[in-house]
């Protein structure tokens, strides 16, 4: 794990020498995206009107969602949640994308676990949207069925009020049941930007998370990363080569701020690492 951190630090230093460092060096303290939120009363009404998600804890266990009830297994995701809160409040960021170099790194499972972790954070409201429109997976991980998809919401055929699900009292979900046609065109459209602005205006979330497609799969992520304030890169231990992690960091840094890098699926840890399966 330390070797990966050292290699990334060397790569960043080389890029900064060549004048191509990531955007964090110029990060501002203001929010770069999103409209003014609704008044508290209107947002409260909108949240309470969302249909509640039906949770099957055995299904969650089978899909490695370990944060629903807290405890020791949830601790790594709770720590990640705390670090995200600290960094976003420090910089005034509200929109966060989760992206990976390749498929199967665990970004959707990470976001599903973060959703429950944030639901236990009493003084915040969070929205998690599945915008991996080519290969949506969050509905399967969470065991939910939806009549519509996020493509319908982004193209303004369906309102988020009729589509979204409420996880407890503090987390809203925007899921998909199947892949969408022409996902890049949808994500690049003005309608999509307006729809996301409208969701944030109506529900006034403290943070909005976006699960987007892997970098090496399509240009969907490039189409969308410019609309977020920052991104978390998810890499799979023993599966994602160091070169791909460095390339992903460079690609993402050209489009938005990098909030952190999560090393997922670690089987071996040192005493310093404890039981955590990621570094940040």
C-alpha positions, 0 to 999 in steps of 0.5 A: 500500500505504501509503495502505491502511495509513493508511486502516485506521489512521484507521478504527481511531482513529475506532472507538476514539474511539467506544469500539468498538475491536478486542479487541487492546487488551484481549488477555490473555497466556493462551490463550482456547480449547482443552483441555490437550494430551496427553502428548508420547508419546501425541501422537507416536503419534497424529501418526505414525499419520496417513496421509501426504499424497501431494504432486504438486509440479507440481500445487502449482505450477499452484495457486500453492503455492510454499512446498513446497521453500522458496527465494525464492518462499517468503520472503513466506509464511515471513515471515508464518509468523514474524510469526504465531509471534511474535504468538501466542506473545506473547499465548498464542494457539493457534487462528487463523482465516483469513477474507476479506471476499469469495470469491477473495481467496486465503485458502485459497492462503495457508493452503496455502502456510503449511502447507508453510512451517510444515512446515519449522519444525522445532520446531512442530506445526500443524494446518490445518482446512478449515472453509469447509463451503459451498465447500471448496477446500483439497483441490483446491489441495493435490491431495488426495482424502478419503473423508470431510469435516470435517463428518463429523469435527465431527459425530463420525461419523468420528474425525480419526485416520481422516480427517486427513492428515499433511504431512511430520512437523509439519503435519496437514490436515483437508480436504473433498471436497464441501460439507456440508449445514447448515454454520452449524448444524454449526459452532454445535453442541456436537459441533463444539466437542467434536470440535475440543477432542478433536483438540487434546487428542490431537495437541497442536498448537502452532497450529491454523488454520481456513480459514472462509467469507468474511464476505459470503457467509454467517453461518458465520464468525460462528458460528465466530469466537467459538471462535478466539483470533484471525483473519487477514483476507485481502484481494485487491489491486485487488479488495477495496474499502478500505471492505470491508476496514475493515468486515471488520476491524470485524466480526471485532474484535467476535468475536475478536482481529485478528492481522493483515491480509494484502494478497494478489495485489499486482502492484505493489510499491515498493522498500521492499516488495521482492517481498512480495505482502502487508503485515502 
